[in-house]
């Protein structure tokens, strides 16, 4: 979220080719996915709180290391380190909600937690864009390091370990692999994993090079991109809690399917609809409404597919596959954008969203927890 809108500035300041910039995002997401797979079973064994403390501490350090970036390879190295920290955090953050709240309240709780990221998007990302244009691309990462350090302190003093059953099985690589394979042999979990992968694959095709397209085609400035992200953050804040709350009443699947079908349609129409720069604002607002609609319900849906002692592993697996999808999409999006234009990326993203909707509709059940 920080990197995408300032990629054009990074490319200019470090003389990195446009086609290579997507790999900076991909490196991070690949490491998030890899470490999420490892940290999930560990959190099931030692508890989510310890993992959250470790992840936020390491992320603070990784963000501070952005100070030493001098070119593409040093940037890539630091992004890998940040991805390790992100992988430790990601699955446990969502699994914590599953530990702490009953299923019929998880949509509401997830919506509010996710809206915290949206509030950060409203304030932090536009400010980061503007500061990077004034003081260089490193400055937003310094501010993020400060915020992450404060998060570590907050978790230490205010976030308890939920009272859930932790796994008593030995923590070995072989046992963790066997547990993951056992989960994936369940049809509904395998389908959810495929859907999560395709969902993030499609989003990365579209979102990573949207700022580039607006800059190249409609002469968007960093200030324009900043205000567009403010609009998107407002959409996220307004939609996330309400979508989660609604999914507690009517079920998760319906909302997830509608949002993915809506995203497919909007992505296809983007290059035809956005003929003037001001039209990018309602477009991005709609995109973020649809993204927020699906995240909270889908996360809540996943938390009910396994027992408490397997929730960290499942959520980390989902996060890993989602990040792998985002990494693959980010790399391919750069090639598509430079080779065939942004419309090819929008079509690829729309196809992935359509596949996600079909998989969820046909193969992912709505858990019966009555």
Secondary structure as UniProt FT lines:
FT   HELIX           2..14
FT   HELIX           18..46
FT   HELIX           48..64
FT   HELIX           65..68
FT   HELIX           72..100
FT   HELIX           103..120
FT   HELIX           121..125
FT   HELIX           126..135
FT   TURN            137..138
FT   HELIX           139..158
FT   HELIX           173..184
FT   HELIX           187..207
FT   TURN            208..209
FT   HELIX           210..218
FT   HELIX           222..250
FT   HELIX           252..273
FT   TURN            277..278
FT   HELIX           279..303
FT   HELIX           308..340
FT   HELIX           342..363
//
